[in-house]
Amino acid sequence: MFLALLQFELHIPSPESIKDKRRVVRSVKDRLHREHQVSVAEVAFLDNMHVAGMALVLVNRDAAFCRRVLDAIEAKLATLPDGRLGSCTREILPASALPTTFTDDDGAALWDENDRRDDGRAE
């Protein structure tokens, strides 16, 4: 299993308000989710009308597939009519690089093996 992460800046040339920016961001998020089945969020520059810091993630069993999807997404972002693609970074992580224990801010485990259901999933 692989987790593909793409972080990018979307520059919005002439918004008249935060509302205009949100319209562009929502359109990009909806399109990428619909066409590529990825999860997308605005994660930075939330109050800046001219730039949106965004991230998307894709999980798949094939790293080559993840690379192809990220290539297609970057190509699509480069041709947006309402925005210009700024800096862009990508990372593809194997499942072995992901944490196996999740903790809260105090370092306490969020769940343990006793919290699992019979089918192995967390409750």
N, C-alpha and C positions, 0 to 999 in steps of 0.2 A: 504494500500500500504506500502511496506517495501523497504528500500534501504540497500543492503548488500555491505559492503566494506571489501576487503581483501588487506592488505599491506604486502609485503614480500621482502626479499632479496634473490637474486639469485647469488650464488657464481660460477664463471666460472673459472675452475681450471688452464687452461694453454693457454690463448689466446696469440697470437703473436702480436696482434694489436687491436686497438679499432674496426677495421673492423670485426675482429673475434667475438668480444663481440656483436656488432650490429647484426651479423648474428644469434647468439644464441637468443638474445632478440627478434628479429623479428619472429623467428620460434616459440618461446613460445607465443608471442602475437597473432600470426595468428592461432595457434592451439587452444588456449583457446577461442578465439572469434568464431572460426568455430564450435567447439565442444560443447560450453556452452552458446553461445550468450551473452557474457559479454563484457564490454568495458575495455580495458587494456592499460596502459601507463607506460613507464619508467619515474619515477618521481624523482629519486635521484641517486647520484654517476655517473653522466653522463660522466665524464671524467676519471673514474677509470676503468681500463681494467678488473679487477678481480671481480667486484661486480656490480650488477644492482639492484637499489631500484625500485620496481614496485608496482603498485596498480591496482586493478580491481574493478569494480562495477557492480551490478546486481539489477534490479528493478523488483519486483513481488508482487502480492497481498497476497502471503502466506509466512509467516516467516519460516515455516518448510521446504518448498521447497527451500528457500534461504540457509538454513543450509545444506541441502543435497547437493546442488550444490557446496557450499564452501568446504564441506567435500571431494567431488569427485575431486575438483580442487587441494586441498592440497595433496591428495593421488597421483594424477598425477604428481604434481611438485616434490614430494619426489622420483620419479623414473626417472627423466630426465637423458638421457645419457650425455648431454653436460653441465650440471650444477647441483649444489647441493643447495637444499633449505636451507636457513639460517633462520633468525628470521621471524616470521609470526604473524600478528595480524589480528583479524577480528572484525567487528562490524555490527550489524543488527539494523537499526534505523526505527522506525515507522514513517509514514508520518507526524504525529503530532509533531515530534521532529525536522522537517526540517523548515528552515526559510520560511516565507510567503512573505517577502519583500526583494528584492535584491538591494544592494546599491553599488555605486562606491567607490573609495578610499576616497572621500571627504564626504561620508555619504549621498549623494543625491540618491534618488530612481532611478533605471534604467528605470522603467516604472510605470505607475499607471493605475487605472481602465479605464481611458480615452483612453489608448493605446490598449485596447482589441477589438477584432473583435466581430461581432454578435454571433459567436459560442462559445465565452468565452476564446478563446486562444489569447495569446499575438501576436501582429503583428510582 
